[in-house]
Amino acid sequence: MTPRPGHADQRDLLHFIQRMRQPPHHVRLVHGEPAAQAALAAAIEAWANAKGHLIRVTHATS
């Protein structure tokens, strides 16, 4: 795995998940503003659904 900087944007995080050999079954978002977390969760879920993967995305407060 390539080392990642401490902060990544939505595109970087989504790309990181997309490049995994086996997508995770669960992603827990623990940083960021609620609106940004919701947008990232929606992007992850949309990609997963389009590819036929089931990924559960939760937030730190979920």
Secondary structure as UniProt FT lines:
FT   HELIX           10..18
FT   STRAND          26..29
FT   HELIX           34..51
FT   STRAND          56..59
FT   TURN            60..61
//
